[in-house]
Amino acid sequence: MKSHLLEKNICPELINFQMGHWQAGEVPLGHYSALSHVEAINEIVPVLDELFEEVGWKLLKSVIS
């Protein structure tokens, strides 16, 4: 997934956000974070949707959504 996101020119900060790969002090969902998780999600979801379609993954309804 990371390789695909890099190929689609998604910035490394958003890839780390998606993958959960953060360093100490970089928690993007903290109240002190300058990263807008709404903007991050809006940028990355279309790319993920494209990837899921390419590999044949299907969306499943979540009990929490």
PyMOL Python script that loads the backbone (N, CA, C, O; Angstrom):
from pymol import cmd

cmd.read_pdbstr("""\
ATOM      1  N   MET A   1       0.827  -1.179   0.000  1.00  0.00           N
ATOM      2  CA  MET A   1       0.000   0.000   0.000  1.00  0.00           C
ATOM      3  C   MET A   1       0.877   1.251   0.000  1.00  0.00           C
ATOM      4  O   MET A   1       0.608   2.212  -0.720  1.00  0.00           O
ATOM      5  N   LYS A   2       1.935   1.223   0.822  1.00  0.00           N
ATOM      6  CA  LYS A   2       2.802   2.401   0.892  1.00  0.00           C
ATOM      7  C   LYS A   2       3.405   2.728  -0.473  1.00  0.00           C
ATOM      8  O   LYS A   2       3.461   3.894  -0.864  1.00  0.00           O
ATOM      9  N   SER A   3       3.854   1.706  -1.196  1.00  0.00           N
ATOM     10  CA  SER A   3       4.442   1.920  -2.521  1.00  0.00           C
ATOM     11  C   SER A   3       3.431   2.556  -3.463  1.00  0.00           C
ATOM     12  O   SER A   3       3.767   3.476  -4.209  1.00  0.00           O
ATOM     13  N   HIS A   4       2.197   2.069  -3.433  1.00  0.00           N
ATOM     14  CA  HIS A   4       1.149   2.622  -4.293  1.00  0.00           C
ATOM     15  C   HIS A   4       0.901   4.087  -3.952  1.00  0.00           C
ATOM     16  O   HIS A   4       0.764   4.917  -4.851  1.00  0.00           O
ATOM     17  N   LEU A   5       0.841   4.411  -2.673  1.00  0.00           N
ATOM     18  CA  LEU A   5       0.603   5.789  -2.263  1.00  0.00           C
ATOM     19  C   LEU A   5       1.762   6.697  -2.678  1.00  0.00           C
ATOM     20  O   LEU A   5       1.540   7.838  -3.082  1.00  0.00           O
ATOM     21  N   LEU A   6       2.983   6.203  -2.583  1.00  0.00           N
ATOM     22  CA  LEU A   6       4.134   6.982  -3.045  1.00  0.00           C
ATOM     23  C   LEU A   6       4.070   7.210  -4.554  1.00  0.00           C
ATOM     24  O   LEU A   6       4.365   8.306  -5.029  1.00  0.00           O
ATOM     25  N   GLU A   7       3.685   6.176  -5.309  1.00  0.00           N
ATOM     26  CA  GLU A   7       3.553   6.301  -6.768  1.00  0.00           C
ATOM     27  C   GLU A   7       2.502   7.340  -7.142  1.00  0.00           C
ATOM     28  O   GLU A   7       2.600   7.975  -8.192  1.00  0.00           O
ATOM     29  N   LYS A   8       1.502   7.513  -6.291  1.00  0.00           N
ATOM     30  CA  LYS A   8       0.425   8.472  -6.554  1.00  0.00           C
ATOM     31  C   LYS A   8       0.734   9.856  -5.961  1.00  0.00           C
ATOM     32  O   LYS A   8      -0.148  10.708  -5.860  1.00  0.00           O
ATOM     33  N   ASN A   9       1.990  10.061  -5.573  1.00  0.00           N
ATOM     34  CA  ASN A   9       2.467  11.346  -5.056  1.00  0.00           C
ATOM     35  C   ASN A   9       1.772  11.814  -3.784  1.00  0.00           C
ATOM     36  O   ASN A   9       1.603  13.014  -3.567  1.00  0.00           O
ATOM     37  N   ILE A  10       1.373  10.873  -2.952  1.00  0.00           N
ATOM     38  CA  ILE A  10       0.847  11.226  -1.631  1.00  0.00           C
ATOM     39  C   ILE A  10       2.060  11.538  -0.754  1.00  0.00           C
ATOM     40  O   ILE A  10       3.030  10.779  -0.741  1.00  0.00           O
ATOM     41  N   CYS A  11       2.006  12.642  -0.028  1.00  0.00           N
ATOM     42  CA  CYS A  11       3.173  13.046   0.766  1.00  0.00           C
ATOM     43  C   CYS A  11       3.412  12.052   1.906  1.00  0.00           C
ATOM     44  O   CYS A  11       2.468  11.475   2.445  1.00  0.00           O
ATOM     45  N   PRO A  12       4.678  11.861   2.265  1.00  0.00           N
ATOM     46  CA  PRO A  12       5.032  10.882   3.301  1.00  0.00           C
ATOM     47  C   PRO A  12       4.294  11.080   4.626  1.00  0.00           C
ATOM     48  O   PRO A  12       3.979  10.104   5.305  1.00  0.00           O
ATOM     49  N   GLU A  13       4.016  12.316   4.996  1.00  0.00           N
ATOM     50  CA  GLU A  13       3.297  12.567   6.248  1.00  0.00           C
ATOM     51  C   GLU A  13       1.908  11.926   6.222  1.00  0.00           C
ATOM     52  O   GLU A  13       1.473  11.346   7.217  1.00  0.00           O
ATOM     53  N   LEU A  14       1.211  12.030   5.085  1.00  0.00           N
ATOM     54  CA  LEU A  14      -0.119  11.427   4.970  1.00  0.00           C
ATOM     55  C   LEU A  14      -0.031   9.900   4.907  1.00  0.00           C
ATOM     56  O   LEU A  14      -0.912   9.201   5.408  1.00  0.00           O
ATOM     57  N   ILE A  15       1.026   9.393   4.295  1.00  0.00           N
ATOM     58  CA  ILE A  15       1.210   7.941   4.257  1.00  0.00           C
ATOM     59  C   ILE A  15       1.427   7.414   5.669  1.00  0.00           C
ATOM     60  O   ILE A  15       0.843   6.401   6.053  1.00  0.00           O
ATOM     61  N   ASN A  16       2.258   8.095   6.437  1.00  0.00           N
ATOM     62  CA  ASN A  16       2.476   7.685   7.828  1.00  0.00           C
ATOM     63  C   ASN A  16       1.180   7.766   8.624  1.00  0.00           C
ATOM     64  O   ASN A  16       0.921   6.910   9.469  1.00  0.00           O
ATOM     65  N   PHE A  17       0.372   8.774   8.367  1.00  0.00           N
ATOM     66  CA  PHE A  17      -0.938   8.916   9.010  1.00  0.00           C
ATOM     67  C   PHE A  17      -1.804   7.702   8.698  1.00  0.00           C
ATOM     68  O   PHE A  17      -2.409   7.120   9.598  1.00  0.00           O
ATOM     69  N   GLN A  18      -1.865   7.322   7.430  1.00  0.00           N
ATOM     70  CA  GLN A  18      -2.684   6.190   7.004  1.00  0.00           C
ATOM     71  C   GLN A  18      -2.172   4.871   7.575  1.00  0.00           C
ATOM     72  O   GLN A  18      -2.952   4.039   8.038  1.00  0.00           O
ATOM     73  N   MET A  19      -0.864   4.693   7.536  1.00  0.00           N
ATOM     74  CA  MET A  19      -0.269   3.420   7.927  1.00  0.00           C
ATOM     75  C   MET A  19      -0.087   3.291   9.443  1.00  0.00           C
ATOM     76  O   MET A  19       0.160   2.196   9.950  1.00  0.00           O
ATOM     77  N   GLY A  20      -0.208   4.402  10.157  1.00  0.00           N
ATOM     78  CA  GLY A  20       0.001   4.356  11.602  1.00  0.00           C
ATOM     79  C   GLY A  20       1.473   4.316  11.980  1.00  0.00           C
ATOM     80  O   GLY A  20       1.820   3.867  13.073  1.00  0.00           O
ATOM     81  N   HIS A  21       2.342   4.780  11.089  1.00  0.00           N
ATOM     82  CA  HIS A  21       3.788   4.782  11.325  1.00  0.00           C
ATOM     83  C   HIS A  21       4.226   6.163  11.782  1.00  0.00           C
ATOM     84  O   HIS A  21       4.595   7.003  10.961  1.00  0.00           O
ATOM     85  N   TRP A  22       4.186   6.398  13.072  1.00  0.00           N
ATOM     86  CA  TRP A  22       4.553   7.700  13.615  1.00  0.00           C
ATOM     87  C   TRP A  22       5.737   7.560  14.540  1.00  0.00           C
ATOM     88  O   TRP A  22       5.960   6.509  15.140  1.00  0.00           O
ATOM     89  N   GLN A  23       6.484   8.626  14.644  1.00  0.00           N
ATOM     90  CA  GLN A  23       7.581   8.705  15.596  1.00  0.00           C
ATOM     91  C   GLN A  23       7.046   9.395  16.852  1.00  0.00           C
ATOM     92  O   GLN A  23       5.974   9.999  16.821  1.00  0.00           O
ATOM     93  N   ALA A  24       7.777   9.306  17.936  1.00  0.00           N
ATOM     94  CA  ALA A  24       7.376   9.983  19.170  1.00  0.00           C
ATOM     95  C   ALA A  24       7.184  11.470  18.889  1.00  0.00           C
ATOM     96  O   ALA A  24       8.028  12.100  18.251  1.00  0.00           O
ATOM     97  N   GLY A  25       6.086  12.024  19.360  1.00  0.00           N
ATOM     98  CA  GLY A  25       5.796  13.438  19.169  1.00  0.00           C
ATOM     99  C   GLY A  25       5.112  13.767  17.862  1.00  0.00           C
ATOM    100  O   GLY A  25       4.857  14.939  17.586  1.00  0.00           O
ATOM    101  N   GLU A  26       4.802  12.761  17.038  1.00  0.00           N
ATOM    102  CA  GLU A  26       4.183  13.001  15.731  1.00  0.00           C
ATOM    103  C   GLU A  26       2.754  12.474  15.642  1.00  0.00           C
ATOM    104  O   GLU A  26       2.267  12.228  14.539  1.00  0.00           O
ATOM    105  N   VAL A  27       2.089  12.300  16.737  1.00  0.00           N
ATOM    106  CA  VAL A  27       0.746  11.736  16.710  1.00  0.00           C
ATOM    107  C   VAL A  27      -0.190  12.743  16.008  1.00  0.00           C
ATOM    108  O   VAL A  27      -0.493  13.796  16.567  1.00  0.00           O
ATOM    109  N   PRO A  28      -0.642  12.418  14.789  1.00  0.00           N
ATOM    110  CA  PRO A  28      -1.400  13.386  13.998  1.00  0.00           C
ATOM    111  C   PRO A  28      -2.804  13.660  14.530  1.00  0.00           C
ATOM    112  O   PRO A  28      -3.427  14.640  14.121  1.00  0.00           O
ATOM    113  N   LEU A  29      -3.312  12.834  15.417  1.00  0.00           N
ATOM    114  CA  LEU A  29      -4.659  13.063  15.934  1.00  0.00           C
ATOM    115  C   LEU A  29      -4.657  13.747  17.295  1.00  0.00           C
ATOM    116  O   LEU A  29      -5.717  13.925  17.895  1.00  0.00           O
ATOM    117  N   GLY A  30      -3.483  14.134  17.791  1.00  0.00           N
ATOM    118  CA  GLY A  30      -3.404  14.841  19.063  1.00  0.00           C
ATOM    119  C   GLY A  30      -3.986  16.244  18.939  1.00  0.00           C
ATOM    120  O   GLY A  30      -3.991  16.822  17.852  1.00  0.00           O
ATOM    121  N   HIS A  31      -4.469  16.783  20.031  1.00  0.00           N
ATOM    122  CA  HIS A  31      -5.075  18.123  20.017  1.00  0.00           C
ATOM    123  C   HIS A  31      -4.079  19.198  19.573  1.00  0.00           C
ATOM    124  O   HIS A  31      -4.486  20.255  19.091  1.00  0.00           O
ATOM    125  N   TYR A  32      -2.799  18.938  19.728  1.00  0.00           N
ATOM    126  CA  TYR A  32      -1.752  19.904  19.403  1.00  0.00           C
ATOM    127  C   TYR A  32      -1.268  19.775  17.961  1.00  0.00           C
ATOM    128  O   TYR A  32      -0.435  20.566  17.519  1.00  0.00           O
ATOM    129  N   SER A  33      -1.776  18.793  17.226  1.00  0.00           N
ATOM    130  CA  SER A  33      -1.287  18.522  15.875  1.00  0.00           C
ATOM    131  C   SER A  33      -1.755  19.587  14.889  1.00  0.00           C
ATOM    132  O   SER A  33      -2.886  20.069  14.964  1.00  0.00           O
ATOM    133  N   ALA A  34      -0.866  19.947  13.964  1.00  0.00           N
ATOM    134  CA  ALA A  34      -1.212  20.891  12.904  1.00  0.00           C
ATOM    135  C   ALA A  34      -1.846  20.174  11.706  1.00  0.00           C
ATOM    136  O   ALA A  34      -2.383  20.817  10.804  1.00  0.00           O
ATOM    137  N   LEU A  35      -1.780  18.837  11.703  1.00  0.00           N
ATOM    138  CA  LEU A  35      -2.355  18.059  10.609  1.00  0.00           C
ATOM    139  C   LEU A  35      -3.863  17.975  10.773  1.00  0.00           C
ATOM    140  O   LEU A  35      -4.357  17.555  11.820  1.00  0.00           O
ATOM    141  N   SER A  36      -4.587  18.369   9.748  1.00  0.00           N
ATOM    142  CA  SER A  36      -6.045  18.237   9.770  1.00  0.00           C
ATOM    143  C   SER A  36      -6.395  16.834   9.294  1.00  0.00           C
ATOM    144  O   SER A  36      -6.199  16.502   8.124  1.00  0.00           O
ATOM    145  N   HIS A  37      -6.917  16.006  10.209  1.00  0.00           N
ATOM    146  CA  HIS A  37      -7.239  14.636   9.801  1.00  0.00           C
ATOM    147  C   HIS A  37      -8.346  14.614   8.764  1.00  0.00           C
ATOM    148  O   HIS A  37      -8.390  13.699   7.942  1.00  0.00           O
ATOM    149  N   VAL A  38      -9.247  15.596   8.774  1.00  0.00           N
ATOM    150  CA  VAL A  38     -10.318  15.657   7.766  1.00  0.00           C
ATOM    151  C   VAL A  38      -9.712  15.900   6.386  1.00  0.00           C
ATOM    152  O   VAL A  38     -10.076  15.228   5.421  1.00  0.00           O
ATOM    153  N   GLU A  39      -8.792  16.857   6.288  1.00  0.00           N
ATOM    154  CA  GLU A  39      -8.138  17.131   5.005  1.00  0.00           C
ATOM    155  C   GLU A  39      -7.298  15.934   4.557  1.00  0.00           C
ATOM    156  O   GLU A  39      -7.273  15.594   3.374  1.00  0.00           O
ATOM    157  N   ALA A  40      -6.615  15.300   5.503  1.00  0.00           N
ATOM    158  CA  ALA A  40      -5.792  14.128   5.173  1.00  0.00           C
ATOM    159  C   ALA A  40      -6.662  13.013   4.603  1.00  0.00           C
ATOM    160  O   ALA A  40      -6.321  12.411   3.585  1.00  0.00           O
ATOM    161  N   ILE A  41      -7.776  12.744   5.257  1.00  0.00           N
ATOM    162  CA  ILE A  41      -8.687  11.698   4.799  1.00  0.00           C
ATOM    163  C   ILE A  41      -9.258  12.040   3.431  1.00  0.00           C
ATOM    164  O   ILE A  41      -9.342  11.176   2.557  1.00  0.00           O
ATOM    165  N   ASN A  42      -9.649  13.295   3.242  1.00  0.00           N
ATOM    166  CA  ASN A  42     -10.206  13.708   1.950  1.00  0.00           C
ATOM    167  C   ASN A  42      -9.192  13.556   0.816  1.00  0.00           C
ATOM    168  O   ASN A  42      -9.571  13.284  -0.323  1.00  0.00           O
ATOM    169  N   GLU A  43      -7.917  13.730   1.121  1.00  0.00           N
ATOM    170  CA  GLU A  43      -6.886  13.594   0.094  1.00  0.00           C
ATOM    171  C   GLU A  43      -6.556  12.139  -0.208  1.00  0.00           C
ATOM    172  O   GLU A  43      -6.306  11.784  -1.360  1.00  0.00           O
ATOM    173  N   ILE A  44      -6.553  11.308   0.804  1.00  0.00           N
ATOM    174  CA  ILE A  44      -6.061   9.942   0.626  1.00  0.00           C
ATOM    175  C   ILE A  44      -7.153   8.948   0.221  1.00  0.00           C
ATOM    176  O   ILE A  44      -6.852   7.954  -0.440  1.00  0.00           O
ATOM    177  N   VAL A  45      -8.389   9.184   0.592  1.00  0.00           N
ATOM    178  CA  VAL A  45      -9.467   8.227   0.299  1.00  0.00           C
ATOM    179  C   VAL A  45      -9.651   7.963  -1.195  1.00  0.00           C
ATOM    180  O   VAL A  45      -9.786   6.800  -1.575  1.00  0.00           O
ATOM    181  N   PRO A  46      -9.665   8.979  -2.066  1.00  0.00           N
ATOM    182  CA  PRO A  46      -9.823   8.661  -3.493  1.00  0.00           C
ATOM    183  C   PRO A  46      -8.708   7.756  -4.026  1.00  0.00           C
ATOM    184  O   PRO A  46      -8.957   6.895  -4.870  1.00  0.00           O
ATOM    185  N   VAL A  47      -7.493   7.948  -3.538  1.00  0.00           N
ATOM    186  CA  VAL A  47      -6.368   7.116  -3.976  1.00  0.00           C
ATOM    187  C   VAL A  47      -6.537   5.693  -3.452  1.00  0.00           C
ATOM    188  O   VAL A  47      -6.274   4.729  -4.171  1.00  0.00           O
ATOM    189  N   LEU A  48      -6.977   5.561  -2.200  1.00  0.00           N
ATOM    190  CA  LEU A  48      -7.218   4.226  -1.642  1.00  0.00           C
ATOM    191  C   LEU A  48      -8.362   3.527  -2.370  1.00  0.00           C
ATOM    192  O   LEU A  48      -8.276   2.332  -2.655  1.00  0.00           O
ATOM    193  N   ASP A  49      -9.428   4.255  -2.673  1.00  0.00           N
ATOM    194  CA  ASP A  49     -10.549   3.669  -3.415  1.00  0.00           C
ATOM    195  C   ASP A  49     -10.083   3.115  -4.760  1.00  0.00           C
ATOM    196  O   ASP A  49     -10.501   2.034  -5.175  1.00  0.00           O
ATOM    197  N   GLU A  50      -9.219   3.863  -5.432  1.00  0.00           N
ATOM    198  CA  GLU A  50      -8.667   3.419  -6.723  1.00  0.00           C
ATOM    199  C   GLU A  50      -7.850   2.135  -6.542  1.00  0.00           C
ATOM    200  O   GLU A  50      -7.982   1.192  -7.321  1.00  0.00           O
ATOM    201  N   LEU A  51      -7.016   2.112  -5.520  1.00  0.00           N
ATOM    202  CA  LEU A  51      -6.200   0.926  -5.246  1.00  0.00           C
ATOM    203  C   LEU A  51      -7.086  -0.279  -4.954  1.00  0.00           C
ATOM    204  O   LEU A  51      -6.857  -1.361  -5.494  1.00  0.00           O
ATOM    205  N   PHE A  52      -8.088  -0.104  -4.111  1.00  0.00           N
ATOM    206  CA  PHE A  52      -8.971  -1.211  -3.748  1.00  0.00           C
ATOM    207  C   PHE A  52      -9.688  -1.757  -4.975  1.00  0.00           C
ATOM    208  O   PHE A  52      -9.866  -2.968  -5.108  1.00  0.00           O
ATOM    209  N   GLU A  53     -10.097  -0.866  -5.868  1.00  0.00           N
ATOM    210  CA  GLU A  53     -10.764  -1.307  -7.094  1.00  0.00           C
ATOM    211  C   GLU A  53      -9.797  -2.097  -7.975  1.00  0.00           C
ATOM    212  O   GLU A  53     -10.169  -3.123  -8.544  1.00  0.00           O
ATOM    213  N   GLU A  54      -8.552  -1.616  -8.088  1.00  0.00           N
ATOM    214  CA  GLU A  54      -7.546  -2.291  -8.917  1.00  0.00           C
ATOM    215  C   GLU A  54      -7.273  -3.716  -8.442  1.00  0.00           C
ATOM    216  O   GLU A  54      -7.105  -4.619  -9.261  1.00  0.00           O
ATOM    217  N   VAL A  55      -7.228  -3.925  -7.125  1.00  0.00           N
ATOM    218  CA  VAL A  55      -6.899  -5.254  -6.608  1.00  0.00           C
ATOM    219  C   VAL A  55      -8.133  -6.103  -6.328  1.00  0.00           C
ATOM    220  O   VAL A  55      -8.015  -7.265  -5.938  1.00  0.00           O
ATOM    221  N   GLY A  56      -9.324  -5.523  -6.525  1.00  0.00           N
ATOM    222  CA  GLY A  56     -10.555  -6.290  -6.370  1.00  0.00           C
ATOM    223  C   GLY A  56     -11.090  -6.383  -4.955  1.00  0.00           C
ATOM    224  O   GLY A  56     -11.920  -7.243  -4.662  1.00  0.00           O
ATOM    225  N   TRP A  57     -10.620  -5.499  -4.062  1.00  0.00           N
ATOM    226  CA  TRP A  57     -11.156  -5.508  -2.699  1.00  0.00           C
ATOM    227  C   TRP A  57     -12.549  -4.927  -2.693  1.00  0.00           C
ATOM    228  O   TRP A  57     -12.843  -4.001  -3.449  1.00  0.00           O
ATOM    229  N   LYS A  58     -13.402  -5.458  -1.856  1.00  0.00           N
ATOM    230  CA  LYS A  58     -14.775  -4.975  -1.747  1.00  0.00           C
ATOM    231  C   LYS A  58     -14.956  -4.249  -0.413  1.00  0.00           C
ATOM    232  O   LYS A  58     -14.360  -4.618   0.599  1.00  0.00           O
ATOM    233  N   LEU A  59     -15.789  -3.215  -0.435  1.00  0.00           N
ATOM    234  CA  LEU A  59     -16.102  -2.492   0.796  1.00  0.00           C
ATOM    235  C   LEU A  59     -17.038  -3.332   1.664  1.00  0.00           C
ATOM    236  O   LEU A  59     -17.976  -3.951   1.163  1.00  0.00           O
ATOM    237  N   LEU A  60     -16.777  -3.346   2.946  1.00  0.00           N
ATOM    238  CA  LEU A  60     -17.655  -4.019   3.890  1.00  0.00           C
ATOM    239  C   LEU A  60     -18.249  -2.981   4.827  1.00  0.00           C
ATOM    240  O   LEU A  60     -17.557  -2.067   5.275  1.00  0.00           O
ATOM    241  N   LYS A  61     -19.515  -3.126   5.114  1.00  0.00           N
ATOM    242  CA  LYS A  61     -20.186  -2.211   6.037  1.00  0.00           C
ATOM    243  C   LYS A  61     -19.643  -2.442   7.432  1.00  0.00           C
ATOM    244  O   LYS A  61     -19.570  -3.577   7.902  1.00  0.00           O
ATOM    245  N   SER A  62     -19.266  -1.367   8.085  1.00  0.00           N
ATOM    246  CA  SER A  62     -18.764  -1.457   9.442  1.00  0.00           C
ATOM    247  C   SER A  62     -19.902  -1.286  10.439  1.00  0.00           C
ATOM    248  O   SER A  62     -20.851  -0.545  10.185  1.00  0.00           O
ATOM    249  N   VAL A  63     -19.804  -1.963  11.560  1.00  0.00           N
ATOM    250  CA  VAL A  63     -20.834  -1.824  12.591  1.00  0.00           C
ATOM    251  C   VAL A  63     -20.768  -0.461  13.258  1.00  0.00           C
ATOM    252  O   VAL A  63     -21.749  -0.007  13.848  1.00  0.00           O
ATOM    253  N   ILE A  64     -19.608   0.200  13.166  1.00  0.00           N
ATOM    254  CA  ILE A  64     -19.471   1.501  13.822  1.00  0.00           C
ATOM    255  C   ILE A  64     -19.702   2.677  12.888  1.00  0.00           C
ATOM    256  O   ILE A  64     -19.606   3.827  13.318  1.00  0.00           O
ATOM    257  N   SER A  65     -20.002   2.421  11.636  1.00  0.00           N
ATOM    258  CA  SER A  65     -20.225   3.556  10.724  1.00  0.00           C
ATOM    259  C   SER A  65     -21.669   3.618  10.279  1.00  0.00           C
ATOM    260  O   SER A  65     -22.041   4.506   9.512  1.00  0.00           O
TER     261      SER A  65
END
""", "prot")
cmd.dss("prot")
cmd.show_as("cartoon", "prot")
cmd.util.cbc("prot")
cmd.orient("prot")
